[in-house]
């Protein structure tokens, strides 16, 4: 059948629903994701110990609307406001380090961990804990695959980042938007289904890998300060997430530090003229991307150093640069010609994109 059947039961009755596509947006519950898709991360486990505190006179902080974060020896803590007098205070701990065993009372452990903090412990003086603290699993996970026949895993149902990345909400919103575009495209253009699923799969996998690596870098910074297994074990996960870029989204921050890019930029700056031509290994490939409200196939420039292809760098259309590069012998002339063919851009972005194109073999210097 081309339709899924879902039976939704309540305390009163059950109602069947049918749909051509199913999007699992059920968060950590993973109603569909747990049926053979979810994959627990190999890293250390993380538990969130949560409590709500109230202070009648308010909180002595610079801005009561801001999120507060503090690291300590064997964990880290964060706090967000509920209102002018109440705030969540949450501790991120390793259950093995804190000795939190099944059935063990959470309250004493929560209070004991809070005394290990410095600024939070001081801030909570005079405050009252509202009810009992509770614990939530905050360990990272992803999926063996993020799509199936007419089904997509979305947001936290697809994967969960370490909260230290501070990217979880944006990731969920982006994932939901992309899933909506993918589904819309498949319903309107069934011939694009395979490309759409590959696109969703690649983006979900890349986001998880990218921010897993960024989280490991943050833990590495904390490890230099605290020298504790909580930090060093998590920073050691850095290589686990070092997946290659396969969807044409190059990491601009890494490129800024890339020696080959910097060398190409230095040659552009020092040489009195330029003589550029298309690279010998350059090919044009088609990859799926979002254009307006649909997934469409877009031409990208590919070389062995950029196998996934690239079309834009810092807003610069590399295909347009390639088309006019050999017609100019001066960088300023090339820059002006590019700006005349479309929306103007700033020179630093243009020079950066040109340097990347040379370093990656899209353009060659005669």
Beta strands, then each sheet from edge to edge (+ up, - down):
strand 1: 4-9
strand 2: 14-19
strand 3: 22-24
strand 4: 38-40
strand 5: 47-54
strand 6: 68-72
strand 7: 75-81
strand 8: 86-93
strand 9: 128-129
strand 10: 134-137
strand 11: 141-143
strand 12: 147-148
strand 13: 151-153
strand 14: 276-278
strand 15: 283-291
strand 16: 294-303
strand 17: 306-310
strand 18: 312-313
strand 19: 316-317
strand 20: 363-365
sheet 1: 1+ 2-
sheet 2: 3+ 13+ 12-
sheet 3: 4+ 11-
sheet 4: 6+ 7- 8+ 5- 9+
sheet 5: 6+ 7- 8+ 5- 10+
sheet 6: 14+ 20-
sheet 7: 15+ 16- 17+
sheet 8: 18+ 19-
end
